[in-house]
Amino acid sequence: GTRDVTRLEVDKREDLAKVMLDAFTNHSVRVLVIDEIRDAKEVEVAKAIANQGVVLIATAHGTGLEQIVHNPNLNPLVGGKDSAPISDARVREINARSKYLEQRKERPPFEIVIEIQDGGKWRIHEDVAWAVDGILSGHGDGGTDVRQPGADDDDVSMADTGGSSGTPSLEVLRPGVGKVPHG
């Protein structure tokens, strides 16, 4: 339950990766909630933590999954991408525009992506690897569009992803530790 949650404040934006590592190494983390991953160092730390079996829940700003896939700093969050050369025969066979085929580089550290869109709309990708493969192959992301419960066309909801101070924070779920109140 929520009694097992600890909130770690990040005093300076540039310290987020360091605090993420601290949460992992010193707090027996099972779940790590990260407010706004936005640079390569934070991405690498998030991947390393996820590879140790910690469940990650995070925000990353973009217009959607496709933009994240094509953003060189953030795309490792969804498996990264690589280009591989293909033969002339294969270019003709698949009617490709290039002799290079883009493909996902590795297993994504996140299994699910939820795009929060204007007007209370969400686009859910329940299998990030499959969605990224679809984007890179030109077949679409296969996401499901849903409406936020209680939202109407005139209601534009914005998600609250952290404190009002403008600095990110981390929520750490760990066994046997009571919730630390925050003001």
Stockholm file with secondary structure:
# STOCKHOLM 1.0

chainA/1-183         GTRDVTRLEVDKREDLAKVMLDAFTNHSVRVLVIDEIRDAKEVEVAKAIANQGVVLIATAHGTGLEQIVHNPNLNPLVGGKDSAPISDARVREINARSKYLEQRKERPPFEIVIEIQDGGKWRIHEDVAWAVDGILSGHGDGGTDVRQPGADDDDVSMADTGGSSGTPSLEVLRPGVGKVPHG
#=GR chainA/1-183 SS CGGGEEEEECSSGGGHHHHHHHHHHHSCCSEEEESCCCSHHHHHHHHHHHTTTCEEEECCCSSSHHHHHTCTTTGGGGTCEEEEECCHHHHHHTTCSSSEEEEECSCCSCSCEEEECGGGEEEEESCHHHHHHHHHHTSCCCCEEEECTTCCTTCCCCCCCSCTTSCCEEEEECTTCCCCCCC
#=GC SS_cons         CGGGEEEEECSSGGGHHHHHHHHHHHSCCSEEEESCCCSHHHHHHHHHHHTTTCEEEECCCSSSHHHHHTCTTTGGGGTCEEEEECCHHHHHHTTCSSSEEEEECSCCSCSCEEEECGGGEEEEESCHHHHHHHHHHTSCCCCEEEECTTCCTTCCCCCCCSCTTSCCEEEEECTTCCCCCCC
//
